[in-house]
Amino acid sequence: MSILAAYQVPHPPLIIPAIGAGREREIAATVRAYHEAMRTAAELRPDTVVIISPHATAYDDFFHISPGTSAEGTFAAFGHPGISIGIEYDVDFVRTLSSVSAERDVPAGTLGEKQPALDHGTMIPLFFLSEYLGDVPTKFVRIGISGLSAYTHALLGQCIAAAAERLGRRTICIASGDLSHRLMEGGANGFAPEGAEFDELCTAFLKAGDFLSLLQIPGSFAETAGHCGLNGLWVLAGALDRAALDAKLHSYEGPFGVGYAVASFTVTGRSEANDFTAQLVRAEDAAIAGLRAAEDDYVRIARMSVEHFVRTHSYAALPHELPQELTESRAGAFVSIKKYGKLRGCIGTFLPAQQSLAEEILYNAVSAAAHDGRFDPIEEHELNRLVYSVDVLSMPEPIESAAQLDPKVYGVIVKSVADNRRGLLLPDLAGIDTAERQIAIAREKACIQPKEPISLARFSVKRHG
């Protein structure tokens, strides 16, 4: 196998002595682990080092591979413009990786570079690695992460491995990224109890080389924890697919409220048991099959409506023998569609617009699939990966202030006093735990400025799915 090893490393700028000015001693275990991991990486004498950095050019729906023949960066953003690092890119590897990605329908390439200079997520691993490379003529590939699913990141990793194999390059991969940024009360990124839980899970999985479990960490949970490194680990999962691994967690620390983990994964052979990406697909297939078996009439109408519209471009007829609560009552309803745990469409009505709740769901499901301006219309090949939920809304009731809201229980409708601009936010959404935050987001959705007078209404929902 052309992938020799992979590494997880953090990128705190203060780990560089000139920048840390002594504070790097507070993460001495991380410094020692970094030296150990990068020394062993250099001893492999790699032809190519692929670095995945969350601070390189990033897009929501595309993996950017840095173009050109070389690049340089400095630590000017951290007060040290005199510290610079330069690398030579592996042009053939970049070209081959772009070609393999195109062949496999993975959205990756060199278009759209925003910042050619090296970012600190790339430079800090290089700072340590370059100390040990010596005369090894190593070239580099820099790749940004994306907002795409764990599965798609793993597919990119498979493309990296395929490009290395096609070229016969001795290749190592480095995922540069911190774990939770929300470990400490009063920290720069705030505190979230999920932060420590996220880091505990990640370090356990890193120690075991359990990339399937890393792929299955819910994105919403990771976002609440305030990570910046999970996406890079998803790429490593694909790059190490079907490899027998010697996994080692060198260190973990979090004294500044940010989790720093150093881990290495040395390839010792081939193991069909480590087909991480295929296992992820099988697990998701089983989970979706379970959801299909357990769905009620509300969710069944939404799914049937979307599948029929995507395949025929016409609205479906309602199923026969629906309960009276669907055929003889009216209510507002929102249909949410997710794919790989990420929102794929959500549209609804806060007051009934159709003759029955069943019709409300049927029409709103099509709107969520085809007319949510935040997303491209759903295509037929996606249908078997989609998960649906339906929120049935109570009638809105006016309230006087945020004190009458509980974002876990009530949704909110914010209306401008001056005109008809109105923003709605459903209850119990990840990361929204205060009424003030709930109102602020509803204002943003309606383009209502923070100081504009508003009226408020609340509603409850019954969630299906």
Legacy VTK file of the C-alpha trace (Angstrom):
# vtk DataFile Version 3.0
C-alpha trace
ASCII
DATASET POLYDATA
POINTS 465 float
0.000 0.000 0.000
1.284 3.469 -0.866
-0.218 5.076 2.262
2.464 4.423 4.857
0.924 6.157 7.855
-1.437 8.892 8.970
-1.356 11.357 11.841
-3.747 13.480 13.882
-2.080 16.638 15.218
-3.310 19.927 16.723
-2.260 23.382 15.582
-2.008 25.846 18.482
0.320 28.663 17.338
1.718 29.042 20.850
3.320 25.611 20.524
6.070 27.396 18.556
8.455 28.727 21.221
8.873 32.195 19.705
5.108 32.647 19.721
4.355 30.835 22.968
7.043 32.777 24.843
7.033 30.147 27.562
3.363 29.169 27.458
4.248 26.184 25.276
5.644 24.624 28.447
2.044 24.342 29.672
1.432 21.787 26.909
4.752 19.976 27.290
3.157 16.569 26.690
1.772 17.785 23.368
5.172 19.173 22.356
6.902 15.883 23.173
4.229 13.878 21.351
4.450 16.146 18.296
8.214 15.569 18.076
7.780 11.827 18.494
5.068 11.562 15.831
6.810 13.750 13.259
10.150 12.049 13.820
8.594 8.662 13.062
6.827 10.181 10.040
10.128 11.491 8.655
11.802 8.129 9.210
9.355 6.683 6.677
11.042 8.926 4.051
7.773 9.906 2.360
7.702 11.086 -1.236
4.481 12.983 -0.578
2.834 14.414 2.512
-0.884 15.194 2.246
-2.043 17.736 4.830
-5.741 18.287 5.505
-6.283 21.644 7.191
-9.538 23.308 8.303
-7.870 26.688 7.787
-6.993 26.155 4.121
-9.470 27.285 1.459
-12.788 25.647 2.322
-16.171 25.408 0.635
-19.439 23.933 1.833
-19.795 21.580 -1.146
-16.273 21.180 -2.545
-12.814 20.040 -1.413
-10.200 22.566 -2.480
-6.764 21.204 -3.386
-4.107 23.916 -3.449
-2.782 24.537 -6.977
0.619 25.743 -8.168
4.168 24.540 -7.701
4.965 25.992 -4.283
3.626 28.095 -1.419
4.861 29.987 1.599
3.301 31.399 4.725
4.247 33.385 7.815
2.965 33.735 11.351
2.300 37.455 10.927
-1.278 36.943 12.146
0.220 35.844 15.465
2.686 38.700 15.739
5.679 36.981 14.142
6.016 37.846 10.443
9.648 36.762 10.545
8.756 33.096 11.056
8.037 31.662 7.629
7.599 28.207 6.137
7.680 27.258 2.462
6.919 24.018 0.640
7.003 22.563 -2.843
3.732 21.045 -4.046
3.562 17.611 -5.647
2.050 18.780 -8.930
1.665 15.267 -10.349
-0.102 14.081 -7.215
-2.476 17.059 -7.282
-3.286 16.399 -10.931
-3.842 12.679 -10.329
-5.926 13.261 -7.213
-8.135 15.703 -9.116
-8.556 13.148 -11.901
-9.362 10.262 -9.534
-11.873 12.442 -7.685
-13.607 13.317 -10.963
-13.741 9.643 -11.953
-15.429 8.811 -8.631
-17.777 11.824 -8.544
-16.088 13.293 -5.472
-16.262 17.114 -5.641
-12.583 18.029 -5.350
-10.164 20.091 -7.407
-7.954 23.151 -7.655
-10.501 25.765 -8.694
-11.422 28.682 -6.463
-8.327 29.283 -4.378
-8.996 32.141 -1.950
-5.659 32.403 -0.160
-2.476 30.946 -1.713
-0.391 31.602 1.420
-0.004 28.671 3.783
-2.337 28.699 6.783
-1.268 27.963 10.346
-3.096 24.625 10.298
-0.634 23.583 7.589
2.469 25.341 8.861
2.497 24.035 12.422
2.778 20.333 11.429
5.444 21.379 8.909
7.337 23.251 11.632
7.824 19.955 13.475
8.136 17.638 10.476
10.795 19.734 8.705
13.100 19.329 11.711
13.398 15.624 10.939
13.044 15.338 7.155
16.633 16.356 6.490
17.544 15.624 2.879
14.375 13.667 2.087
13.019 15.234 -1.160
9.441 15.346 0.099
6.703 17.279 -1.700
3.335 18.275 -0.330
-0.391 18.387 -1.068
-2.668 20.744 0.876
-6.419 20.132 1.028
-9.210 22.060 2.754
-12.204 20.450 4.407
-15.843 20.967 3.378
-19.368 21.011 4.745
-20.073 17.672 3.092
-20.905 14.460 4.927
-18.543 12.153 6.790
-19.066 9.627 4.001
-17.972 12.090 1.314
-14.874 13.052 3.316
-14.023 9.339 3.534
-14.470 9.023 -0.236
-11.914 11.819 -0.651
-9.563 9.820 1.556
-10.040 6.820 -0.718
-9.158 9.035 -3.683
-5.948 10.120 -1.922
-4.984 6.475 -1.403
-5.823 5.648 -5.029
-3.716 8.560 -6.316
-0.778 7.457 -4.181
-1.144 3.902 -5.494
-1.441 5.034 -9.103
1.717 7.123 -8.847
3.638 4.710 -6.640
4.221 7.504 -4.105
5.313 6.711 -0.568
2.651 8.849 1.104
1.686 9.939 4.589
-1.424 11.896 5.521
-1.665 14.484 8.287
-5.012 15.659 9.645
-4.346 19.003 11.305
-7.082 19.942 13.730
-7.954 20.597 17.344
-10.722 18.804 19.182
-13.250 20.785 21.250
-12.709 24.535 21.669
-15.299 24.696 24.457
-13.731 22.920 27.409
-13.429 25.841 29.797
-15.772 28.340 31.394
-14.756 31.833 30.305
-12.788 30.530 27.328
-12.606 32.468 24.075
-15.135 30.124 22.434
-17.414 29.706 25.434
-18.166 26.510 27.308
-20.255 23.518 26.271
-20.649 20.367 28.367
-20.543 18.435 25.099
-16.905 19.520 24.648
-15.387 17.169 27.195
-17.680 14.331 26.062
-16.639 14.872 22.437
-12.938 14.818 23.344
-13.348 11.697 25.483
-15.009 9.884 22.588
-12.476 11.050 20.004
-9.437 10.123 22.076
-10.876 6.676 22.826
-11.525 6.084 19.127
-8.090 7.430 18.130
-6.377 5.158 20.638
-8.219 2.152 19.203
-7.864 3.179 15.553
-11.674 2.997 15.426
-12.368 5.156 12.395
-15.872 3.755 11.919
-16.907 5.288 15.240
-15.233 8.582 14.270
-17.271 8.570 11.054
-20.447 8.017 13.067
-20.040 10.976 15.434
-23.044 13.199 14.643
-22.050 16.454 12.979
-24.482 18.461 15.114
-22.896 17.085 18.298
-19.401 17.915 17.016
-20.485 21.445 16.096
-21.957 22.018 19.561
-18.659 20.797 21.022
-16.863 23.411 18.906
-14.400 21.131 17.083
-12.217 21.888 14.093
-10.566 18.510 13.596
-13.227 15.872 13.012
-13.526 16.417 9.245
-9.834 15.708 8.772
-10.212 12.444 10.679
-13.039 11.494 8.340
-10.610 11.911 5.430
-8.060 9.700 7.198
-10.754 7.025 7.571
-10.979 6.741 3.802
-7.233 6.976 3.220
-6.709 4.082 5.664
-9.583 1.969 4.347
-8.731 -1.751 4.450
-5.371 -1.119 6.105
-4.108 -3.023 9.138
-3.092 -0.351 11.623
-0.798 0.138 14.565
-2.695 2.920 16.329
-1.175 5.046 19.075
-2.564 7.982 21.025
0.614 9.845 21.944
-0.980 12.541 24.095
-4.066 14.551 24.946
-4.204 17.879 26.782
-6.669 20.746 27.134
-5.276 23.350 29.563
-6.346 26.358 27.500
-9.919 25.185 26.929
-9.018 23.541 23.609
-8.419 19.817 23.189
-5.049 18.871 21.676
-4.624 15.254 20.584
-1.614 13.698 18.866
-2.131 10.249 17.379
-0.427 8.080 14.770
-1.642 5.224 12.592
1.081 3.162 10.975
0.032 0.833 8.164
1.294 -2.705 8.836
-0.505 -4.525 6.046
-3.970 -5.070 4.669
-7.135 -5.847 6.644
-10.506 -6.352 5.001
-12.034 -5.960 8.464
-11.118 -2.271 8.377
-13.392 -1.376 5.485
-14.496 1.743 7.369
-16.401 3.424 4.542
-18.357 0.312 3.577
-19.165 -0.326 7.248
-20.487 3.227 7.526
-22.781 2.668 4.541
-24.037 -0.626 5.966
-24.696 0.982 9.351
-26.565 3.877 7.754
-28.567 1.485 5.568
-29.611 -0.442 8.663
-30.505 2.740 10.535
-32.595 4.067 7.645
-34.337 0.709 7.267
-35.206 0.867 10.949
-36.616 4.365 10.533
-38.682 3.276 7.541
-40.134 0.387 9.549
-41.003 2.667 12.458
-42.365 5.679 10.564
-45.930 6.784 11.287
-48.501 8.090 8.811
-47.202 11.669 9.101
-43.672 10.762 8.061
-44.909 8.230 5.499
-46.898 10.966 3.720
-43.826 13.241 3.633
-41.523 10.549 2.255
-44.059 9.255 -0.263
-44.757 12.796 -1.432
-41.074 13.603 -2.033
-40.289 10.296 -3.733
-43.297 10.589 -6.057
-42.560 14.216 -6.971
-38.841 13.649 -7.610
-39.578 10.664 -9.849
-42.626 12.012 -11.725
-42.573 15.821 -11.216
-46.191 15.615 -10.098
-47.929 15.633 -6.743
-48.893 12.286 -5.252
-52.377 11.292 -4.191
-52.863 10.814 -0.486
-52.793 7.226 0.805
-56.098 5.581 1.630
-57.265 4.812 5.173
-55.500 7.664 6.927
-56.590 8.450 10.499
-59.142 11.230 11.019
-56.554 13.425 12.775
-54.852 13.777 9.384
-57.891 14.003 7.104
-60.326 16.028 9.198
-58.104 18.477 11.056
-56.059 21.447 9.846
-52.752 22.754 11.216
-49.497 24.299 10.177
-46.714 21.808 9.578
-43.006 21.812 8.792
-41.267 19.020 6.893
-37.537 18.600 7.494
-35.321 16.411 5.304
-31.816 15.355 6.300
-29.076 13.495 4.474
-26.139 11.998 6.355
-27.285 13.939 9.409
-27.206 17.327 7.682
-30.228 19.382 6.712
-31.198 18.902 3.053
-34.433 20.918 3.048
-37.008 22.361 5.436
-40.160 24.303 4.598
-43.501 24.617 6.315
-46.470 26.732 7.255
-47.218 28.131 10.693
-50.940 28.447 9.830
-52.851 25.882 7.758
-53.000 26.568 4.014
-54.586 23.311 2.803
-57.903 21.544 3.424
-56.411 18.963 5.773
-53.261 18.289 7.764
-52.465 15.394 5.441
-52.479 17.757 2.429
-50.417 20.271 4.415
-47.698 17.669 4.887
-47.916 16.427 1.306
-47.448 19.891 -0.236
-44.882 21.113 2.281
-42.777 18.009 1.740
-42.502 18.838 -1.964
-41.611 22.433 -1.109
-38.859 21.253 1.246
-37.452 18.913 -1.409
-37.678 21.171 -4.433
-38.100 24.800 -3.376
-35.863 25.443 -0.353
-33.612 28.153 -1.771
-30.709 27.134 0.456
-30.298 23.830 -1.369
-30.409 22.354 -4.854
-33.570 20.324 -5.540
-33.336 16.737 -4.348
-32.432 14.242 -7.073
-33.572 10.668 -7.490
-30.233 9.074 -6.564
-30.493 10.687 -3.107
-33.879 9.266 -2.138
-32.663 6.170 -0.323
-30.344 8.265 1.903
-32.965 10.724 3.180
-34.466 10.919 6.652
-37.708 12.827 7.294
-39.387 14.489 10.236
-42.697 16.339 10.469
-43.475 19.044 13.029
-47.173 19.798 13.555
-47.634 23.274 15.026
-50.121 24.454 17.596
-51.907 27.743 16.938
-49.524 30.631 17.734
-50.243 32.598 20.902
-48.991 36.173 21.424
-46.487 36.705 24.226
-45.059 39.834 25.818
-41.378 39.005 26.157
-38.598 36.418 25.894
-39.296 35.466 29.499
-42.317 33.512 28.242
-40.172 31.408 25.901
-38.350 28.143 26.477
-36.394 27.221 23.310
-36.616 23.530 24.178
-40.420 23.639 24.404
-41.652 26.535 22.267
-40.943 27.781 18.796
-41.061 31.529 18.188
-42.548 33.821 15.539
-40.977 37.266 15.327
-42.905 39.920 13.371
-41.816 43.438 12.508
-44.162 46.067 13.921
-43.549 48.230 10.858
-44.538 45.729 8.155
-45.203 42.086 7.351
-41.663 40.711 7.750
-41.894 37.598 9.851
-39.351 35.016 10.987
-40.078 31.626 12.529
-37.847 29.216 14.406
-38.832 25.739 15.527
-38.124 24.592 19.100
-35.483 22.191 20.361
-32.798 22.949 17.778
-29.169 21.984 18.382
-27.033 24.815 19.686
-29.956 27.138 20.520
-30.360 27.106 24.278
-31.553 30.626 25.149
-34.672 32.564 24.205
-32.525 35.559 23.254
-30.562 33.474 20.769
-33.792 32.021 19.410
-35.258 35.497 18.829
-32.015 36.782 17.272
-31.960 33.970 14.712
-35.653 34.485 13.886
-34.893 38.202 13.356
-32.046 37.312 10.997
-34.274 34.994 8.970
-36.775 37.824 8.464
-34.102 40.510 7.879
-35.336 42.415 10.941
-32.602 44.547 12.467
-31.694 44.032 16.165
-33.206 47.348 17.308
-36.377 47.253 15.216
-39.610 46.911 17.240
-41.162 43.450 17.012
-44.093 41.450 18.291
-43.647 37.886 19.519
-45.735 34.733 19.406
-44.920 31.244 20.574
-46.130 27.830 19.540
-45.503 24.214 20.512
-44.946 21.330 18.149
-45.591 17.638 18.022
-42.659 16.036 16.264
-42.985 12.922 14.167
-39.897 11.040 13.058
LINES 1 466
465 0 1 2 3 4 5 6 7 8 9 10 11 12 13 14 15 16 17 18 19 20 21 22 23 24 25 26 27 28 29 30 31 32 33 34 35 36 37 38 39 40 41 42 43 44 45 46 47 48 49 50 51 52 53 54 55 56 57 58 59 60 61 62 63 64 65 66 67 68 69 70 71 72 73 74 75 76 77 78 79 80 81 82 83 84 85 86 87 88 89 90 91 92 93 94 95 96 97 98 99 100 101 102 103 104 105 106 107 108 109 110 111 112 113 114 115 116 117 118 119 120 121 122 123 124 125 126 127 128 129 130 131 132 133 134 135 136 137 138 139 140 141 142 143 144 145 146 147 148 149 150 151 152 153 154 155 156 157 158 159 160 161 162 163 164 165 166 167 168 169 170 171 172 173 174 175 176 177 178 179 180 181 182 183 184 185 186 187 188 189 190 191 192 193 194 195 196 197 198 199 200 201 202 203 204 205 206 207 208 209 210 211 212 213 214 215 216 217 218 219 220 221 222 223 224 225 226 227 228 229 230 231 232 233 234 235 236 237 238 239 240 241 242 243 244 245 246 247 248 249 250 251 252 253 254 255 256 257 258 259 260 261 262 263 264 265 266 267 268 269 270 271 272 273 274 275 276 277 278 279 280 281 282 283 284 285 286 287 288 289 290 291 292 293 294 295 296 297 298 299 300 301 302 303 304 305 306 307 308 309 310 311 312 313 314 315 316 317 318 319 320 321 322 323 324 325 326 327 328 329 330 331 332 333 334 335 336 337 338 339 340 341 342 343 344 345 346 347 348 349 350 351 352 353 354 355 356 357 358 359 360 361 362 363 364 365 366 367 368 369 370 371 372 373 374 375 376 377 378 379 380 381 382 383 384 385 386 387 388 389 390 391 392 393 394 395 396 397 398 399 400 401 402 403 404 405 406 407 408 409 410 411 412 413 414 415 416 417 418 419 420 421 422 423 424 425 426 427 428 429 430 431 432 433 434 435 436 437 438 439 440 441 442 443 444 445 446 447 448 449 450 451 452 453 454 455 456 457 458 459 460 461 462 463 464
